[in-house]
Every structure is written in structure tokens, then in C-alpha cells.
Amino acid sequence: MALTARINLLSSSTLRSRSSSTPSNAVLTVSSPISSFSVFSSLTSLFTAPRLPPRTSHFPSIKASSSSSSSTTIAEPEGIKINSIPTKPIEGQKTGTSGLRKKVKVFTEENYLANWIQALFNSLPREDYKNGLLVLGGDGRYFNREAAQIIIKIAAGNGARKILVGNCKAVFAAVFTSNTSLISITMIYDILGKANGGFIMSASHNPGGPEYDWGIKFNYSSGQPAPESITDKIYGNTLSINEINMADIPDVDLSRLGVTKYGNFSVEVIDPVSDYLELLESVFDFQLIRSLLSRSDFRFTFDAMHAVTGAYAKPIFVDKLGAGPDSILNGVPLEDFGHGHPDPNLTYAKDLVNIMYGGNAPDFGAASDGDGDRNMILGSGFFVTPSDSVAVIAANAQEAIPYFRNGPKGLARSMPTSGALDRVADKLKLPFFEVPTGWKFFGNLMDAGKLSICGEESFGTGSDHIREKDGIWAVLAWLSIIAYQNKDKKPGEQLVSVSDVVKEHWATYGRNFFSRYDYEECESEGANKMMEYLRDLVSKSKPGEKFGSYVLQVADDFMYVDPIDGTILSKQGIRFVFTDGSKIIYRLSGTGSAGATVRVYIEQFETDVSKLDADAQTALKPLIDLALSVSKLKDFTGREKPTVIT
């Protein structure tokens, strides 16, 4: 059932009741049980993993700044009292492409989050939200439950008519003792097409918990992140803000499906899993995938990393597609991700990696990150690089995935991602685009009908079924390819494996050896000095110049001109491209909440069939050594070795 139809159903055929805790001006509309949620009932007894202790004290409430007068009532539209709460500017609320990310301790400082939310409403045209529908979702991390209440009350205080919140009720009933909000970032993007915009409470693949990260960003109805014109206004307004408009309403129970009304304002809690499942069924051949996952000679493991996709994994992989109940690893969403780092790579997805590289390993393994938009694909003892992953999906999409039965419209990758996808585009004669790091650049191409499949080396893969990378979509795309390759295999016959598919791809297109070295939480000053040093080196370098045994073809600082809206972006990454096709790229990443992350990308193309199976780190060692030497990374950052190697 489509989301809009389900909303109408919830609004018209629900049972109204009042609890003793519901204020006299509120009407709580409780939906009847939704059948798709019955799949969670058997999980309840399993939700015994360690979780954070109960809250021992409340976070600072929204209150008038000590130097200001007390709050005043400014309006009472249809019975809701709106208070104007004096506040004062707080430094450091500059919004980046990934929204505002800080440590939890920062967000829980007095009025910190409330100031930013009010500054956002002050920055938007009133017609973008006045009497409109807004979406609120998050990845279940620590502080989401408190933040959700703040956002709801300020949205109501600024004239929003309705907030739609995603929830997975059995998960909350079993895991959490208070209200919260859980919805994958990919599902938020699907719902956004039916709303005026939405808030995403997530710090993506970064750790969660009282000592770790939290984040917030706002996206428009098309799914696109707020453009720089808006984020610049938000920052400007955080520097001049003097009041917060907040509805005087109680906290909303976000653990119960249904509608809660206060005057003309309402909050509706929906089940996002069933709608997302319906979307996926329109993209993939579920019967084909089920024929693979239900085979006795094929074993599958999915690691949800105690993150948001844990709520989606059993309904999709087990109940719908026939995987075994024991195929879901770390499937209980936890506020601190089980004390883990929910980043699906070889370093942080240790549980899955140990299984897939151990004895009697499953045939297929996959993991997804904190908010569900990233993925990692593994075969038995075999790692698929994200660069190879998107290339393999693109090469096989038309025959294995019904959504692409007429072929992809176009392909695209982020600039640091290897050139494996380029070669697929060349062979299939498809439009191809190289964009800066940041999914919004893919979104512009999708909106213009020029792009179907795209990906990033940072474990993000997706298509135009929604406007964001989608971890579960990538897993299902791979399962579709493996299922298609084995559809005629009889029991007992040797199955085509993940490694077989990738090696066949290399034999056809050549192999782009690729690795990324991450140096996380470096001192910003040293990291910035290194980049300035490299920019100076680029300005002095000439084609034909020798760098060790490599001959320079071009050195530049990547600049992008958006073919859709003409936006020009400079300083998107420093590149050294050599005549044999090898590349070294340097970037600073802004996805963390502290310090700077230096990323070094190394790539080398190989067509010699006798060398295609070589270990990537061995094959790339001369280029890696050159990259570290050229950048003087150790001198500038003091780092002896990377935090993460992929």
C-alpha cells in the first residue's frame, strides 16, 4: 500500500482513545495493528543485548538565556500556546554538506540544538513549511529521543501543520524505555517526495553514545540536502538569533503508531518498513532472490551493526526472501551501536569480516552502516571494493534487475572512486559523469533524468529509485546478480560465487587496483597545511615530470561545473594522474565531528591477466610509498600509519 494511502487509512479507520497522561487539548489516534509488523513479534525475546543505562537525569531543557527575560506567549492558534523563549547566539554552528555534526555533549548544552532548529526555520521561506507536512527520522542513536521532542515542538511553534515520524514499534517496545525515532535515511528520502521537507537525525557511520557523535540536517521535498544558499543563511541566523518559538505541548509518544493531535497540529507515527519493502519489490525480482536464499547449498549473512537496518533486515531477508533466521548478525538497533563503530568496512565490521574470512565461511556477506545508506559486500574470503561493486552492478543490471530492463540511463561516480565504472559506461555506450564527493551531485543528475546507477568509493551505492545511496538496495542488487548467474544450477552443481563474478568482470574490463588510506581526527592545522603544500606543488608540476618511476600526465585540484544548474565548485581534491593511468588523490573529509580526516586514494589499472589476482596492497605498494612521500603526510600530521585501510 502506498504511503499516502496508508496515511489516509491511519487517519480514517483508527480507534480514538485517551490515556491518563494525554492533556485535555490533545487527541491521540491509535492505529489498529499493521500486518507487516507481525514479523517483529518473534524478535521480542531476542532483544537482550546490552544497552545504555536508563537516563539518570534530563538533558538541559529549552529555557530563556540567563541574560534574557523570561518567555512570553506570542500566539494560541486553535488552542496551542506558542511561547517565545529568549536566547542568545552560540558559536560554532556552521552547517556543512552533511548537516551539523558535533559530539553529544555539545548538542546537549543549553539551547544548542534549539537555536539551530529555530535558525533553520528563520532561513526558510514561510511557504516552505507553513501549514505543511514535515518528516522526522533518525538512525536510533543516543540523544535522538530527546532531540525529536525539541524538533517537534519548535516545528509546531513555527507553524508546521503535521510531522510524520518513522518508527518500528516492536523494536522500540523491546529495546528502548522512552520515546525515540527510527527510520533509515533511504526511507526518509522516499517519504520526502510526499512532504515539504524533513529532518534527519544522524551522524551516519560515526559512533554513537554519550561520548560520541550526533548530527542533524534538513532536506527538501525532492530529497536534496539544503543548498548552500540556505545553509549559509542558517549559519548567519545562528549568529543573530534572539528567540525560539516553541509550542507548549507535552512530549509525544513516538513508540506508538498513530496520530496525536494538539489543536490544528498533529504528529503521525508510521511503520516505514512495509513502505520500503513495497518500493524494493517494484525494483527487484524477489522470487529470483528467494530462489537463491532458500537454497540449502547457499549461505548468507547480513551484519546490521546494531544500527537502523536491523529493523529492516528480518522482514526483508528472512520473512520475505527466505534467508535463515540466523543469517542476521547484530540485528538489534542500539543507541550506541553495541559500543561499535557502525562503518561497514574491513576495519570496523570485524564480526562479519572474521566470519567471512574464517573456516566454513558463508557464500555471501554484507553489512550496512548507522543510518543504512552505506554497504560492504563480501564473498567467502573475498572483499569487493566499493569501486568494483558499482561497476559490477552496472554491468549486470539490465539482465538481473527488472527495474533496469530497458538499460540504465547513465552512470556516475565520485571523483576519488576508481575508473572501473568508466569502462562499463564506455562498453555500454552510456552517458557518464564524474562528480565531487557528495551524493547531492548525483541527485541533480537523477532529477534531470540523466542518471540511473552511481556510487562512491566510501561504500555508498545507489540508483534513481530514490535520491540517496541505499545500503539494502546494494545488497539486493548483488543478490540479484548472484541469483541470476545461478538460476539454472541444479542442487549439487558448483555455484557461481561472488569472487567468480568479480574476476569475470576483471577479465572483461581489466582491474582497477584501488585503496584508500584514512587518517582520522588529525589536527586540523597540520592537515590544512599539508593540503596547501600540495596545492603549491600542483601549481609547479608539469606534464612529463618524473615522480619516482611514474611520469606525470596531469596534476590539478579538481573543479566541477554542474551540467544541470551550472554550479561551480573548486578545491574538490588534489589529483596526480600518471601516464600509465595510475592516480594519487588527496582530500580532507568533513563527515566526522572532530578534527580533520585526511584521505589518500591510490589507483592503478591492470590488464595483464597473470596479475589480476594480486593482493591490492602488494600491487599498489610503490604508488602508496610515493603518495606518502610526495605529501609529506607524516611531517604535517605526525601520523605514522592510517586509522583505516580499504
N, C-alpha and C positions, 0 to 999 in steps of 0.2 A: 504494500500500500504506500503510495507516495506520501512524503512528509506533510504536504499541505492538507491532503485528505485526512491523515491521521490527526492532525491538529484539530480539524473541524470535528472529527469523531470524538476526540477527547473533550472538546468544548460542549458538544451537544448531547452526548449519551453517557454522562458521568453522574456519579452519585454525590450529591452535596451533603456535607456534614460539617459539624463544628466540634472542634476539640476544646477542652477547657483552657488550653493555652492560646487559643486564637482570639485576638482582640475583637471588640464589638464591631469595628468598622471593616473587618476582613471577612471574606467568604473563601473557604477552602474547598476546591472542587477536586475530588479524588477519583482518579480513573479506575475503571474496573481492570482486573488483571489482564495483561497483554500476553498472548500465547507465546511470542518469541522469547519471553523472559523465563518460561518454564525450564529452559535449558540450564539456567543458573542454579536451580533448586538443589541439584545433586552436588553442587560445589560447596554448599554452605559448610558442611562438616570438614572440608579440607582447608578452610581459611584459618589456619592456626599458626601461620608463620609469625615470627617476632615482629612486633610493630612498635611505633613510638609510644612512650608512656602517655597517659591522659594529660590534658592540659592542666597545669597546676596554677596557672594564672592567666588572666585575659591579656591580649595584646593591648597596647595603648589605644584608647578609643579616640574617635574624631572629636576634637574639642577645640574651643577657642584658644588661640595662642596667648601665652601669659601676658604679652604686652598689648593685647587687644581687648575690646569689650566683649561681653557675653553674646551668645547667639540670639537672633531675633527671628520671629516668624514673618515670612515675606509673602506667603500665599497659602490658601487652603482650597485647591481645586477639587471639587467633588469629594470633600471630606478628608483629603490628605493634607496634613500640615507640613509645609515646606519651611525648613529653618535655614537661615543664612548664618553660617558659622565663620567668624573672623579667623583668618590665618595669616601667615607671612611666608615669603618665598624661602625655598630650600635650595641650596646649591647642588650641582651635580646631576640634574635630571635631564641631561641631553639624551635624546632618543635616537637610536641607530636603526639600521635596516632590520635588525632582529628585535626591535622594540626597546624597552628599558629593562636592563638586567643588572641586578645587584645581589649582594648577599641578603639573606632573610633578615638579618639584624638591621640592615639599612631600611628595608621596606617597613619594618615594624616600629621605626621611630615615629614620633608624634606627627600625624598628618602627612607623612611622606607619600604614601600611595594615594590618599585622598586629594592631595594637591595636584598630583599628576593627572588623575582622572578628571578633576574639575578643569584643569588647564586644557585637556583634550576637548571637552565639551565647549569651552570658550573658543577653541580654534576651529570648530566645525560650523558650517552654515546651519542655522537652526532647522532648515527644511530637511537636512540630512538625518535628523533624529527626532524632531518634534512630532509627537503622536505616532512615532514609528515603532517598528519591531527591531530589537537588537538581540544578538546571540551572545551567550556567555558560556565558555567551556574552558577546560584545563586538563592537565595531564595527571591530576591526582596528587601532586607533590605537596609537601608541607607548606602551610600558610594559604593554600587555595581556599580552604573553607572560610577563613576569616576575611580574606580578600573579596570573595564572592559577595558577601553581605555588604561590604563597603561599596562595591561597584553597583550593586542593585539599588541601594538607597540613593546614591548620587545620580544614577541614571533617572530614577523616578523624580528626584529633585530638580532635574533639568528638563523635564517634560517628555521623556520617553513614555510610550503607552504600554509596551509589553517587552518582557525579557524572556527569551527561550533558553533553557538550560538543559544540557545533556547529562544524563545520569544512567547508571546501570545499577538498578535498585538492589539486587541480591548481593552485588559486590559491596555496596555501601553498608547494607544491613549486617554483613558478616565482618567486614574489615574495620569500618570506622564507627566511632561512637557519636560523632557530631555531623552536621551538615557539611557537604562538600560539592564538588563539581567534577565530573569525569567525562571527557569526550576527546577522541583522537583529533589531532589537528586536521587530518584529512577529512573527517566527517564535518568539522566546522566549516571547511571550505565548501562542502557540498550544500550545507544548510544556508550558507551566506547568500547564495543566489536567490533566496526567498526572503531576505531580510534587508534592513537598511545598513547593516554593518555588524561587526562583532568584536568582542574582547577575547583574547587568547591568553590564558594564564599558564605560562610555561617558560622554562629555561632550557627547553629542548633536551639535548643529550647530556646536559651538565648534572652533577649530583644534586640530590635534594635532602632536606633536613634542616634543623635549626641553625646549623653552622654553615650551610651551603647556599645554593643559588635559588633565586626566584625571578620571574620575569613577567612582563605584561606588554601586549601590543594590540593595536586596533587595525582591523582590516575592513575595507569597504565591501559593498554588496556583491561586487564581481569577484571577491576573494582576494583582490590585490592589497598588499600592505599599504598603509597610509603613505602617500608620496612625500618627498622631501619638503614640498611646499607646506604640507600640514605638519610634519614633524618639526620643522623649523618654527612654525607658529606655536606648537605645543611648548617647545623649549623657551621661546620668548615669553609665553604666558606664565610658565613656572617661575620666571624671574620677577613677575609683577603681580602675581595673584594675591588677593587680599580677603577673599571669602569663598566658602564652599557651600553650594546649595544641596541640602540633603533632606530627603523625605523622612518624616518622623514615623517610621513603621517598624514593627518588630523584625527580627531575623526570620527569614523564610526557611521552611523545612525543605531542603533540597534533596532529601533522601526518599521522598515520596513522589511518584508520578502523579501528574495532575496540575491543576491551575489554582493558584492562590491570588485572590483579588483584594486590593485596597482601593476603594473608590473606582476611578477610571484606569488605574494601573494594575497590571497583572504580571505574575511570573508563572510560566508553564514549564514543568519538568517533563522531558520526553525521554524515551528509550532510543538512543542513537544507533544501537547495534542492528536492529531489524532494518532500518532505512539504509544503512551502509551495506548490509548483506544484499538487499534488493538491488542496489547500484551495481555491486560486483557481479551479480547474476546476469545483468544486462551486458557485461563486458566479456565474461569468460564462459567457456563450456564446462559447467560444473559437473556434468555427467562424465566428461572425459577425465577431469581431475580426480573424480571419485573412483573411476576405474583403476587409477594408479594407486591412490592412497589406501584402497581397500585390498590391494594385492597382498598375499601372505609373504611374497618374496621382495617386498619393498618396505623400508622403514624410514620414517620421517620424524624429525624433532624440530620444534619451534620454541625458541627462548624469548619469552616476553620481557625478561629482565626486570620483573616486578613493576612494570610500567603500564601505560594505558592500554596497550594491545592485549594485555592479559584478560581484559573484559571482553574482547572480541574473539580471542583465539579458539576457545572451546565451541561456541556457537558456529563458527565458520569451519574450522579444520576438522573438528571431531563430529559434531552433530550433523552438519550439512554435507561434509565431504568424506566422512568415513575414516578419518585417521584414528588411531588407538587413543584411548583416554590418557595413557601415559606418555603421549607424544608432546604434551605441553610442559615446558620447563619454566620454572619461576613465573607461574601464571597468575599469581595473586598480586594485584596492584597495591603497592605500599607507598606511604608518604615519603619515605627515604630510600625507596627502591631497594629495600633489603640491605641497606648500607653499601650499596653498589654504585657504580658509575654507569648510567644507562646509555652507553655509547656502543653501538654494535660493531666492534672491530676486534682484531685479534688480541688486543691488549686487555680490553675491559669485558668482553664477553667470554670470560675464562671458562665458565661452566660448559658452554656449548663447544668451545674450541677443544677442551680436554676430551669431551665425548667424541667429537668428530675426528680427532687425531689419535684416539685410543684404540684398543683392541675391539674387534667386532663392532665397528662404528656403523651408525645408520647410513643409509644411502644418500639422504638429503637433510641438511640442517640449515636453519635460518634464524635470524634474530632481528628485533626491531628496537627502536630507542625510546626515550622518555615519553615523547608525545606522538609516537607512531609514524613519523614521516620518513625515517631512515631505515635501512635494511642491510644485512650482510647475508651472503649466500655461500654455503659450503657444501662440498661433496665429501665422500669418505676420504679423509686425508688430503683434501684439496680445497684451496681457497680461491674464490672467484673475485678478482679485483672489481671494484665498482665500475671502473672504466670498461673492462671487458664485459661486465654484466649488462650494461645498457646496450652495448654493441651486439651482443648475442640476442637479446630480446628483440632489438630492431630487425636483425637479420631473419628471425624466425616468426615474427609477429603475424604476418599475413596468413600463414598456413596453420598456425597453432592457436590463435586468439580470434574469436569471431568478431570482436569489436573492430579489428583491422582487416576484415575480409576484403575490403577494396584497396588495401595498402595504406601505409602511413602518408599523411600529408607532407610531412617534413621531419627532419631530425635536428637536434641541437644538443650542445654540451657546454659546460662552463669552461672558461679558458684554461684552467690548470689541468683539466681532465685529459687523459691521453687521447691520441688521434685515432683510436680503434673505431670509434663511431664514424669518423670522417670517411673511412674506407668503405663502410657499409653504405653510406649515402652515395658515394661515387658509383658503387656497383649497381645499386638500385635506382640510380639516376633521380635521387630525391633532393629537394632543397635542403641546404644545410646551414646552420648558424652557430657561431662561436660567440658566447656572451660572457659578461663578467660573472663572478661568483655572486649568487643571489637569485633565488627562484623567481622573483618578480619579473626578471628579464625574459624568462620562458613564458610567463603569463601573458605578457604583451603580445608575443608571437602566437600563442594559443587563441587569444581574443580575436586576432586578425585572421584566423583560420589557416595559418601557415605552418603549424607545428603539431605533431601527434605524440612523439616519443622523445624524451630528453633525460639527461642525467648529469650528475656531478661525481667527481672522484671522492667526495666526502660522504659517500654511502647514501646519496639521495637519487632515487629513480622514480619516474612517473610518466604520465601521459595526459592527454587533454580530457580524460573522463572527469577530472576535477582540475582545479588550478593550483595544485600543490603536489609536491612529492608524496609518495604513498608507500609506506613500508609493506603493508599486507598486499597491495596490488603487485609489487615487485615479486614477492614470494609466489603469488598465484600465477604470475606470468612465467616464472621459471618452472613451476609445477606443470603448467600447460605445455611447455616445450618438452619436458621430460616425458609427460604422458603421451604427447603426440608421437614422439620418437619410438615409444614402446607400445603403441596401441594394437599392433598386430603380434606382439610377443606372447607366446603361449607359456603356461607355467613350466618352469624348469629351464627355459631358454635364457641366455645371458641378456640382461637388460642393458640398454644404453644408459650410461651414468652421467653425472654432472661433468666429470673430467672428460669423458668422451665427447660431449657436446662442445666444450670449450676447446679441446685440442683439434677437433674437426674445424672449428672456426679459425683457429690459428693457421691450419693447413691451407685454408681457403684465402684468408686475408693477410696472413703474416701476424706476428705477435708484437704488440707494443709493451715491452717490459716497463713497468711503472712502479714507483714507490713514493711515499710521502713521509717526510720526517717532521714531526710536530715537537716544538719546544714550548711547552705550556707555561703560562704565568711568569714570563720573563719580565724583568724590569722594563717598563715602557721606554724610558730614556735611552737605554742601550739598544733596544730593538729599533727604535726610530732612527738612531744614529747609523745603524747598520744599513737601513733602507736608503738613507740619504747618501751614504758612501757608495752603495750600488748604483744609485741614480747617476752619481757623478761618473762612475766607471762606464755606465752605458753611454753617456754623452761623449766619452772619449774613445770608445771602441769602434773599430772599423771592420767591415766585411773582409774576410780573408785573414784576419788576425788569428794567430795560434793561441789556443788555451790548452796547454799540455799537448796531447796528441789530437785534439779536436780543432777543426777550422771553423771560425765564426761565419755564419751566414747573415744573421741579423741580431741586434740587441736593442731592446726597446722597453718602454714602460707602457703596458697595454692600455690603449684608449678605445672606447666603444661608442659608436654612434647608433642609437636605437633606430632600426629601419622603420619602426611603426610611428613613434612620436617625435623622432629627431633628437631625443635627449643625448647629450654628450657627456661621457664620464671618462675622466683621466686618472692616472696613477692606480690602475687596477691590478698591477702585478708586474714585476720586473722579469723579463724573459731574455735568456740567452739561447738562441737556436743555432745549431751547428749544421754543416753541410751534409752530414750523414743522417739527418733527421732527428738527432738527439736533442733533448731540451733540458734546461735547468730553469726553474721558475721560483721566485721568492715572493711571499705575501705575508702581511700581518692580518690575523683574523680577529674579528670583533664579536665572536659568538660566546666568549666567556664573560665572567662577571668581575674578573680581577686581573690586573697586569695585561700583558700582551702575549699572544701566541704567535710565534714565528713558524711559518710553514715553508718547507723546501720540497719542491716537486722535481722528480728525476724521471726522465723517459728516454727509452732507446728502442728503435724499431729494428726488427729482425725478420728476415725471410728464409734464412738457411734452415731447412727442416731438421738438420742434425743438431741445431742449437735451440729449438723451440721449447724443449722441456727443461731447460736450465733453470736453476734457482734464481729468482729475480734479484735478490741481494748480491749474489755472486756475479751475475751478468752486469749489474749496474755499479759494482764497486768502484771502478775507475772514475765513473761520472759522479758518484757520490763524493768521493775524495776531492774531486775538482770543485764540486759545489761548495763544500765546506771551506776549502782553501780560498776560493775566489771571494766569498762573502766575509771572510774573517769572523765567522759567527762566534767562535769561542772567545775571541778578543772582545767583541762587543757585548755579548750576553753572559759570558762566564760559564756557559753550559758545555759540559764535556760530552754529553750524549742526549739524544732526543727522549722525550717523555713517551711518545707513541711512534711506532713504525708501522705503516700499512703499505 
